[in-house]
Amino acid sequence: MGSTPVSVEQSEGLQPEDGKGTIRVIVADSQAIFRAGLRKIFALEDDVRVVGQAETLAQTIAAIQKFSADILIFEAALTPNPADAVSDLLRQNVKSHLVVVLQEPDQEMTLELFRRGAHGIVSREVEPEMLVDCLRKVAQGEPWLESRAIGWVLEAFRTQGLRPAGSRPKVQLTPKESRIVSCVTQGMKNKEIALRVGTTEQVVKNYLRKVYDKLGVADRLELALYCLNHRVAQSEPPAKPAEPTNGAATEAAAAAASGSRS
């Protein structure tokens, strides 16, 4: 209810010399001690910098509008409906990746947040080193889930795959879309796909956005799992590179979800 909607880390200030690899973070959490703890953790890392912080949902919205950030760390308890808040925050700031902090992660909420577009989901008790790894992976565009949550996501998509084929809409991908999807299911990054297909990373990103919309998925992990269950890529005419087996698709999906932590 104060007049200042957000606060900036005064000790860091603006640092125009920050390198291209610096991860700029906004911390939105109701507990001052938690925000202070995160600032201390990130201060030890050369590539992570807190640029703003908030303690309410309203302040969070003001923060993402005021500050340029790569990642928003958002406490789910800031709102009675975290899933809707995630959708709203991503609509207002499509440039930032969203990492949601849950007090006690449960299957239903984790799956819903992931479907709504959360890029990472961590528990309140996450280890500092693990959280830093999470930020680095998410900043690169990779999803991040803890081990238990990976199991929930995989099980959800396996269950979805058991639904009658008639209940799923027919999806038609163009040959180029199908080829890019095939590369994704093999765990290839956008740069690698661009080289394989003979185009640019931006064009690959544009194609993936169209594919996401067609299939109703949010990111690369959901795409890989969707293709595993619905055989989307396999239904297309053969194209280079060779389409992966179900085992390869599962492995690629799990690797994407875990952030290649093994």
N, C-alpha and C positions, 0 to 999 in steps of 0.2 A: 504493500500500500504506500511505499515511499515514492518520492518523486523521481528517483533514478531507477529505470527499469532493469538495467543490467550493469555489471561492473567489469572492468578490464584489469588484467594483471598489471598493476603499477610497477612492479619490480622488473617486468620484462619490457613493457612499453612497445613501441613500434620498432621493428628491426628490419629495415629495408634490405639488409645484407643477407637475410635468410635465404638459404639455397633453395633450389627447385625441389629438393627432396624433403624439405621441412613439412611436417604434418601439423597443420593448424587446427586446434581443438577448442570447442566450446563445451563446457561442463555444466549440465543442467541437473541439479540435485537439491533436494530439500534440506539436506544436512550440511551445515557449514564445515563440520569436521571431516566429512567425506570429501568435500570439494578441496579442502586444504590438503588432505592426504594425497589426492590425485595430483595436485600441483607439485608437491614434494617429489612424488614418484617421477613425474614427467620432467622435472627440472634436472634430473640426473641423466636424461637422454638428450643427445645432441640434435636429434631429428624430430622431437615432439615439443610443441609450444602451445600453452594455453593462451588463447587470445580473448576469451570472454567467459563469463559464467552467469548462471541464473538459478533462482531457487523456486520459481513458480512456472506454470505453463505459459502465462502471459509474458513473463520475462524471457522465457525461452524463445517465443515467437519474435519478440523485440530483438533478441540477441542474434538470431539467424538473419534478420533483416539488416542489422547494423554491421555485423562483422563478417569478413570473408573467412570461412573455415572449411577444412576438408572433411572433418568429422564432428558430429554432434553426439556427445555421450548424454543419454537421456534416461532419467530415472522413471520407470513406469509408474511409480506411486505418485507422481506429480499430477496425475489425472485419474478419475474413476474409470475411464475407458481408454486404456493405453493403445489399443489397436486403432481406434478412430484417430487418436492424436498422432500416431505414426503416419497414417495416411495424410493427414492435414499438414504435418511438418514437411513431409517429402514433396507435397504439392507446392508448398510455399518456397522451398529451397531445394531445387533439383540437383544443385551442384554438390551439396554436402551428403556424405554417407552417414547413416544413422546406426549407432550402437546403443541398444536398449539394455538397461540394468534392471534385473528382476530380483526382488528380495528372496523369493523362493521359487525358482523356475518350475513350472508344471507343463505337462504335455499340451494341454489345450491352448494356453496362452502363448507358449513358444511357437506352436504351429501357426496360430493366427497372426502373430507379429511377423513371422517369416513370410506368410502369404501377403501381408500388407506392404512388404518391401523393406523391412529392417535388414540391414546388411550384416549386423552382428548382434548376438544375444548372449549376455554374460550374467552370472549370478553376482549377488552383492559380495560374496566371499571370494571372488576371483583373485588369484595370486597376482601380485604386481607385474611380475615378468610375463605372465600369460596375457594380461591386459595390454601391455605394450606390444606384444606379438600380435594380438588381435588388431590393434590400431594400424600397425604396419601392413597387415594383410588386407584389411578393409580399405585402407587408403589406396591400395593397388587394384581395387575393384573386386577383390575376392570375398566371398561370404565367410562368416565365422560362427561356428556353433561349438558348444562344449560337447564332450563325448556322449553324454546321455541324450542330449538334444539331437545329435546326429541319428541316433537310433530311432527317436520319435519320428523324425522326418522321413527316414527310409521306410519305416513301418507304415506311415500314412500313405506314401506313394505306392507301396506294395498293395495295400488295401484298395486304393483307388484303381489299381490295375486289374483287380478282380471284378470290377463292375461289368455288367453286360456291355458288349461292344456297341449295341444299338443305342445305349444311353450317352455315348460320347459323340460329339459332333465331328463330322469329316473335316479334316484339315488338309489344305493343298498348299504345299511349299513349292516355290520355283526351284529349278535345278541349282541355281547359285545359293539360294537359302538352304537347300538341303545339303549342299556341300559344306557350307559354313557350319551348319548344325553338326554334321559328321565330325568336323574338326573339333568342335566344342566337346563332344562326347568322348573324344580321345584325350581331353585335358589340355588342349593347345591354347595358348594365350592369343590375344588379338594380333600382336605383332607377328607371331608365327603363322596365324591364319592368313593374314594379309600377304605374307610372302608365298604361302602355298597357293592362294587363289589368284595372286597377281593384282592386288589392289592396295589401298591404304588402310591404316588402322581405323581412321574415321569412317570410311565406307563400311568396314566390318561392323563397327558399332551401330551404324545406321541400319544395316541389315538385321542385326540382332534385336534391335528395338522393335522392328516390324515383326520379327518372328515371335518375340515375347507377346506382342499384342495378339497375334494370330492364335497362339497356343494358350493364352491366358496364364502365363507364368511370369515370375517377377525377376528372375536372374538366371545365371549359368547353372547353378545347382538344380533348380526346379526344371530347367530345360533338359539337363542330362537325365534326370529321373523321369520326366515326362516321356522322353524318347525311349527310355528303357521299358516303360510300362505299355506305351502305345505304339511302339515300333514305327515312329514317324519317319525317321531317317531311312529305315529299312524298307519303307513302302515306296520310296522314290527310286527312279532308275539308277543303276550302278554309276558311280562317279568317283573320281579320285579325290581324296585318298579312300582306301577301302573302308567300308563301314565297320565299326567296332562290334564285337560280340556283346551279348548281354553282360558278361562278366567284366569286359573292359569298360562298358558304360557305367556299371556299378562302381568299379574302382575309381574311375574318373570323378564320379559324383561325390563319393566319399572323400576323395582327396581334396576336392574343392571345398566341401563343407568344413573339413578339419583345418583348412588353411595350411595344408602340407606341414603339419606339426611333427610328423614322425621322422 
